[in-house]
């Protein structure tokens, strides 16, 4: 195994843990607190990241053990869930970047425009660390999805070679 594949395995494991945590927390909150459209959207997006991680594990297994084939719909699932993961990663990146780039005056002005009950719920000192967490999560999701696309392309190339050898 080269360094890139080891990195792919590590990122997939981390993504699986993080997305699994947020998926099951979202499911718990949705079931016990009640249905909220934003919570359902969050649950679906984190669920897509979780499913992408599971499909990435299957791809890794098939790359390590070529005799273990992927199911017919796994490459399509990796592409679709990977695209959702990439989009969510970009959203997290821009959110984290905006939180880190915002000056304290900008944040104070934005908080003043909020309703009074929401102003009390905002802790301004946590916004910068939250932006850093968003950036780390965005890099984790985006790099894992990029590596899965790359290794999926490699796997498809191997499958094409295998089919050509069978035909000859």
N, C-alpha and C positions, 0 to 999 in steps of 0.2 A: 504494500500500500504506500502510495506517495503521500506527501504532506497535504496536498489539496484534498485527497479523498479522506484523510484523517480529519481535516478541518470540517469537511462536509458531514462526517459522522458526528462530530462534537456539536456542530451547529444544529443538526437535526435533533439530537438529544435535548439540547437546551431549549430549542423551539417547542419540542413536544412537551417538556415540563411547563414552560411558561404559558403556552397556549392552552394546555390542558387545565392548568390552574384557573386561568381566566374564563375558560369555557364552563367549568364546573361551578365556579362562583357565580357566573351569570345565570346558569341553569338554576342554582339554588335560590338566588334572589328572585328570579322570574317565578319560580314555583311557590315560594313562601311569602313574598311581599306583594306580588301582583304583576299583572301585565302592563308594561310600559313600552312604548314603541322604540324608544332609544335603547332600552335594555335588550329588547328582542333583536335589534339591529346589531348591537355589540355582541350578543350571544352568537348570532349567525356568522359574523366576521371572524370572531375568535374560533368558532367551530370549524370554519373553512381552513384557518391556519393549522388547527389541530389535525384535521383530516389530511392536509398536505404533508404534515410531518409523518403521519402513519404511512402514507403512500411513498414518501421518501425512504422510509425504513424498508419497505418492500423492494424498492429499486436498488437500494444498497445490497440487500440480500441477493438479489438476482445478479448484480455485478460481481459479488464475491463468489457466488456459487452459480455458474452459468447453467447448470442442469436444473435449477429451480426457476421456472419461467414466471414472468409476470402475467397476471390476468389480462384479458383482452382490453378491458376498459381502464386499466391503471395508467397508461401513458396519457390518455385524455383527461383523466382525473387530476394527474399531476399538472397538466397544462392549465386547466380551469381553476383549480384551487390555488395553484401557484400565481396565476394572474390576480386573483383576489388578494392573496397574501402580499404580492408586490404593491398593489394599489393601497392596501392598508398600511404597508410599510412606508410608502411615500406620504400618506396622510399623517402618520406618526412623526415622520421626519420634519414635515413642514410645521406641525404643531409644536414639536420640541424646539425647532429653530426659532419660531416666533416667540416662544416663552423665554428662551435664552437671550434673544436679541432685544426684547422689549425693555425699555428703560423703566426705572421705578416710577417716574412721573407718568409715563404712559399707562402703567398698570394702575396707579392710583386714580387716574382720570377714568379708566374703564370701570373700575370698581364703583366710583361715584355715580355712574350712569345706571347701575343695577338697582333693582328694588331693594328697600331696606332689609327685608328678611334674608335676601340672598347675600347682601353685603356682610351680614354677620357670619354667614357660613364660609366665606372666603378667607383663607389664611394666606396672605400675600407672601410670606417668607417661604412657603413650600413650593411656589410656582417655579422658581429656578431649578431646584432639584428634580421637580417633576418633568421639566423640559429635558434635563439630562437623561432621565429614565426613558422618556419617549425616544430620544435619539438612539440610545443603546438598543431598545426594542426594535426600532426601525432598521438599524444595521443588522441585527440578528435575523429578522424576518426576510429582509431583502437579500442578504448574502446567501442565506439558506435556499431561497427560491431560485436565485441565479445559479447556484451550484447544482440544484436539482434539474434545472433546464439543461445545463451543460452535460450532466451525466445521463440524462434521458436521451439526449442527442447521441451520445456515445453508445448507449445501449441499443438504440434503434439502428445505428450503423453496424453494430455487431450482429444484430438480428438479420439485417439485409445481407451481410456477408454469409451468414449461416444458410439463409434461404438460397443464395446463389450457388453455394457449394452443394447443397442437396439437389439442385436442378441439374448439375453437371454430372 
